[in-house]
């Protein structure tokens, strides 16, 4: 999940997949804007055929947290 998430992240910000780690923070470390983040969530919903709860993702700050949340949804 983490590798696929890193590939998707690279569609939104100028960063190499090898520079994306579980503890990388979307805004502070990877340079995401809130628009980038929301756009990525839409792509993740399509990619994994899941529905993301906007309230739950508001607490997600790191790539590792996002991967864990996606794994939980994807079952």
C-alpha distances in whole Angstrom, upper triangle without the diagonal:
4,6,5,6,9,10,11,12,14,16,17,19,20,18,17,13,15,16,13,12,11,15,15,17,16,20,22,20,18,21,20,22,22,22,20,17,19,18,15,14,16,14,11,14,15,12,10,14,14,16,16,19,20,22,19,17,20,19,16,17,14,10,10,11,10,6,8,10,8,7,11,12,10,12
4,6,5,6,9,10,10,12,15,16,16,18,15,14,10,11,12,9,8,8,11,12,14,14,17,19,16,15,18,17,20,21,21,18,16,18,18,14,15,17,15,12,15,17,14,13,17,16,18,17,20,20,22,19,16,19,18,15,15,11,8,7,10,9,6,9,11,10,10,13,14,13,15
4,5,5,6,9,10,11,13,15,16,16,14,12,8,9,11,9,10,10,14,13,16,15,19,20,17,15,19,18,21,22,22,19,17,20,19,15,16,18,15,13,16,17,14,14,17,18,20,19,22,23,25,22,19,22,21,18,17,14,10,11,14,12,9,12,15,12,12,16,17,15,17
4,5,5,6,9,10,11,14,15,16,14,13,10,12,14,11,12,13,16,15,17,15,19,21,18,16,19,17,20,21,20,17,16,17,16,12,13,15,12,10,13,13,10,10,14,15,17,17,20,21,23,21,18,21,21,17,18,15,11,12,14,12,9,13,14,11,12,15,15,13,16
4,5,5,6,9,10,11,13,15,13,12,9,12,13,9,10,10,13,12,13,12,15,17,15,13,16,14,17,17,17,14,12,14,13,10,11,13,10,8,12,13,10,11,14,14,16,15,18,18,20,18,15,17,17,14,14,12,8,10,11,8,7,11,12,9,11,14,14,13,16
4,5,5,6,9,10,11,12,9,9,6,8,9,6,8,10,12,10,12,11,14,16,13,11,14,13,16,17,18,14,13,16,15,11,13,15,13,11,15,16,13,14,18,18,19,18,21,21,23,20,17,19,19,15,14,12,8,10,13,11,10,13,15,13,14,17,18,17,19
4,5,5,7,10,11,11,10,9,6,10,11,9,12,13,16,14,16,14,17,19,16,13,15,14,17,19,18,14,14,16,14,11,13,15,12,11,15,15,12,14,17,18,20,19,22,22,24,23,19,21,22,18,18,15,12,14,16,13,12,16,17,15,16,19,19,18,21
4,5,5,7,9,12,11,11,9,13,13,11,13,14,17,14,15,12,15,18,16,13,14,13,15,16,15,11,11,13,11,7,10,11,8,8,12,12,9,12,15,15,17,16,19,19,21,20,17,19,20,16,16,14,11,14,15,12,12,15,15,13,15,18,17,16,20
4,5,6,7,9,8,9,8,12,11,9,11,12,14,11,12,9,12,14,12,9,11,9,12,13,13,9,9,12,10,7,10,12,10,10,14,14,13,14,17,17,18,16,19,18,21,19,16,17,18,14,13,12,9,12,14,11,12,15,15,14,16,19,18,18,21
4,5,5,6,6,7,7,10,10,9,13,15,16,13,14,11,14,15,13,9,11,11,14,15,15,11,12,14,13,10,13,15,12,13,17,17,15,17,20,20,22,20,23,22,24,23,19,21,21,18,17,15,12,15,17,15,15,19,19,17,20,22,22,21,24
4,6,8,9,10,10,14,14,13,16,18,19,16,16,13,15,17,16,12,12,11,13,15,13,10,11,13,10,8,12,13,10,12,15,15,13,16,19,19,20,19,22,21,24,23,19,21,22,19,18,17,15,18,19,16,16,20,20,18,20,23,22,21,25
4,7,9,11,12,15,14,13,16,17,18,15,14,11,12,14,13,10,9,8,9,11,10,6,8,11,8,7,11,12,11,12,15,16,15,17,20,20,20,18,21,19,22,21,17,18,20,17,16,15,14,17,18,15,17,20,19,18,21,23,22,22,26
4,6,9,10,13,12,11,14,16,17,13,13,10,10,12,11,7,7,7,9,12,12,8,10,13,12,10,14,16,14,15,19,19,18,20,23,23,23,21,23,21,23,23,19,19,20,18,16,15,13,17,18,16,17,21,21,20,23,25,24,24,28
4,7,10,12,10,11,15,17,18,14,14,12,13,14,11,8,8,10,12,16,15,12,14,17,15,14,18,19,17,18,22,22,21,23,26,26,27,25,27,25,27,26,22,23,24,20,18,17,15,19,21,19,20,23,24,23,25,28,27,27,30
4,7,8,7,8,11,14,15,11,13,11,13,13,10,7,9,11,14,17,17,13,15,18,17,15,18,20,18,18,22,22,20,22,25,26,26,24,26,25,27,26,22,23,23,19,17,15,13,16,19,17,18,21,22,21,23,26,26,26,29
4,5,5,7,11,14,15,12,14,14,16,16,12,10,12,14,17,20,20,16,17,20,19,16,19,21,19,19,23,23,20,22,26,26,27,25,28,27,29,27,24,25,25,21,19,16,14,16,19,18,18,21,22,21,23,26,26,25,28
4,5,5,9,12,14,11,14,13,16,16,13,11,14,15,18,20,20,17,17,20,18,15,18,20,17,17,20,21,18,19,23,23,25,23,26,25,27,25,22,23,23,19,18,15,12,14,17,15,14,18,20,18,19,23,23,22,25
4,6,8,11,13,11,15,15,17,17,13,12,16,17,21,23,23,20,20,23,22,19,21,23,21,20,24,24,21,22,26,26,28,26,28,28,30,27,24,25,25,21,19,15,13,14,18,17,16,19,21,20,21,24,25,24,26
4,6,10,11,9,12,12,14,14,10,9,12,14,18,20,21,18,18,21,21,18,20,23,21,20,24,25,22,23,27,26,28,25,27,27,28,26,22,23,22,19,16,13,11,13,17,16,16,19,21,20,21,24,25,25,27
4,7,8,6,9,10,13,12,9,8,12,13,16,18,19,16,15,18,18,15,17,20,18,17,20,22,19,20,23,23,24,22,24,23,24,22,19,20,19,15,13,10,8,10,13,12,12,15,17,17,18,21,22,21,24
4,5,5,9,11,14,13,10,10,14,15,18,20,21,18,17,20,20,17,18,21,20,18,21,23,21,20,24,23,24,22,24,23,24,21,18,20,18,14,12,9,7,7,11,11,11,13,16,16,16,19,21,21,22
4,6,8,10,14,14,11,12,15,15,19,19,21,19,16,19,20,17,17,21,20,17,20,22,20,19,23,21,22,20,21,21,21,18,16,17,15,12,10,7,5,4,8,9,8,10,12,13,14,16,18,18,20
4,6,9,12,11,9,11,14,15,18,18,21,19,16,20,21,18,18,22,21,19,22,25,23,22,25,23,24,21,22,21,21,18,16,17,14,11,9,6,6,6,8,10,11,12,14,16,17,18,20,21,22
4,6,9,8,6,7,10,11,15,16,18,16,14,17,18,16,17,20,20,18,21,23,21,22,25,23,23,20,22,20,21,19,16,16,14,11,8,5,6,8,10,11,12,14,15,16,18,20,21,22,24
4,6,6,5,6,9,9,12,13,15,13,11,15,17,14,15,19,19,17,20,23,21,22,24,22,22,19,20,18,18,16,13,13,12,9,5,4,6,9,9,10,12,14,15,16,18,20,21,22,24
4,6,6,5,6,6,8,9,12,10,8,11,13,11,12,16,16,15,18,20,19,20,22,21,20,17,18,16,17,16,12,12,12,9,6,6,7,10,10,10,12,15,15,15,18,20,20,21,24
4,6,6,5,5,6,8,11,10,9,12,14,13,14,17,18,17,20,22,22,23,25,23,22,19,19,17,18,17,14,12,13,11,8,9,11,14,14,13,16,18,18,19,21,23,23,24,27
4,6,6,8,10,12,14,13,12,16,17,16,18,21,21,21,23,26,25,26,28,26,26,22,23,20,20,20,16,15,15,13,9,10,12,14,15,15,18,20,20,21,23,25,25,27,29
4,6,8,11,14,16,14,13,17,18,16,18,21,21,20,23,25,24,25,27,26,26,23,24,22,22,21,18,17,16,14,10,9,10,13,14,15,16,19,19,20,22,24,25,26,28
4,6,9,12,14,11,11,15,15,13,15,18,18,17,21,22,21,22,25,24,24,21,22,21,22,21,17,17,17,14,11,10,10,13,14,14,15,18,19,19,21,23,24,24,27
4,7,10,11,9,10,14,14,13,16,18,18,18,21,23,22,24,26,25,25,22,23,20,22,21,17,17,17,15,12,12,13,16,17,16,18,21,21,21,24,26,25,26,29
4,7,8,6,6,10,10,10,12,15,15,15,18,20,19,21,23,22,21,18,19,17,19,18,15,14,15,13,11,11,12,15,15,14,16,19,18,19,22,23,23,24,27
4,5,5,6,9,10,11,12,15,15,16,19,20,21,22,24,23,21,18,19,16,18,18,15,13,15,14,12,14,15,18,18,16,19,21,20,20,24,25,24,25,28
4,5,5,6,9,10,11,13,14,15,17,19,20,21,22,20,19,16,16,12,14,15,12,10,13,12,12,14,15,18,17,15,18,20,18,19,22,23,22,24,27
4,5,5,6,8,10,11,13,14,16,17,18,20,21,20,18,16,16,13,16,17,14,13,16,15,15,16,17,20,19,16,19,22,20,19,23,24,22,24,27
4,6,5,6,9,10,11,12,14,16,16,18,20,19,18,15,17,14,17,17,14,14,16,14,14,14,14,18,17,14,17,20,18,18,21,23,21,22,25
4,5,5,6,9,10,10,12,15,15,16,18,16,15,12,14,11,14,14,10,10,13,11,10,12,11,15,14,11,14,16,15,14,18,19,18,19,22
4,5,5,7,9,10,11,13,14,16,16,15,13,11,12,9,12,13,10,10,13,12,13,14,14,17,16,13,16,18,15,15,18,19,17,19,22
4,5,5,7,9,10,11,12,15,15,15,14,12,14,12,16,16,13,14,17,15,16,16,15,18,18,14,16,19,17,16,19,20,18,19,23
4,5,5,6,9,10,10,12,14,13,13,11,14,13,16,15,12,13,16,13,14,14,12,15,15,11,13,16,14,13,16,18,16,16,20
4,5,5,6,9,10,11,11,10,9,7,10,9,12,12,9,11,14,11,13,14,12,15,13,10,12,14,12,10,14,15,13,14,17
4,5,5,7,9,10,10,10,9,8,11,11,14,14,12,14,17,15,17,17,16,18,17,13,15,17,15,13,16,17,14,15,18
4,5,5,6,9,10,10,11,11,14,14,17,17,14,17,19,16,18,17,15,18,17,13,14,17,15,12,15,17,15,14,18
4,5,5,6,8,8,9,9,12,13,16,15,12,15,17,14,16,15,13,15,14,10,11,13,11,8,12,13,11,11,14
4,6,6,5,5,6,7,10,12,15,14,12,15,17,16,18,18,16,17,16,12,13,15,12,9,12,13,10,10,14
4,6,5,7,9,10,14,15,19,18,16,19,21,19,21,21,18,20,19,15,15,17,15,12,15,16,13,12,15
4,6,8,11,12,16,17,20,19,17,20,21,19,20,19,17,18,18,14,13,16,14,11,13,15,12,11,14
4,6,9,10,14,16,19,17,16,19,20,18,20,19,16,17,16,13,12,13,12,8,10,12,9,7,10
4,7,10,13,16,19,17,16,20,21,19,22,21,19,20,19,15,15,16,14,10,12,13,9,8,11
4,6,10,12,15,14,13,17,18,17,20,19,18,18,16,13,13,14,11,8,10,10,7,7,10
4,7,9,12,11,11,14,16,15,19,19,18,19,16,14,14,15,11,10,12,12,8,9,12
4,6,9,8,7,11,13,12,15,16,15,16,14,11,12,13,9,9,12,11,8,10,13
4,5,5,6,9,11,11,15,17,17,17,14,12,15,14,10,11,14,12,10,13,15
4,6,5,6,9,10,13,16,16,18,14,13,16,16,12,13,16,15,13,16,19
4,6,5,8,10,13,16,17,18,14,13,17,16,12,14,17,16,14,18,19
4,5,6,8,11,13,15,15,11,10,13,12,9,11,14,12,11,15,16
4,5,5,8,11,12,13,9,8,11,11,8,10,13,13,12,15,17
4,6,8,11,13,14,11,11,14,14,12,14,17,16,16,19,21
4,6,9,12,12,9,10,13,13,11,14,16,15,16,19,20
4,6,8,9,6,6,10,10,9,11,14,14,14,17,18
4,7,9,7,8,11,12,11,14,16,16,17,19,21
4,5,5,6,9,10,11,12,14,16,17,18,20
4,5,5,6,9,10,10,12,14,15,16,18
4,5,5,6,9,10,11,12,14,15,16
4,6,5,6,9,10,11,12,14,15
4,5,5,6,9,10,11,12,14
4,5,5,6,9,10,10,12
4,6,5,6,9,10,11
4,5,5,6,9,10
4,5,5,6,8
4,5,5,6
4,6,5
4,5
4
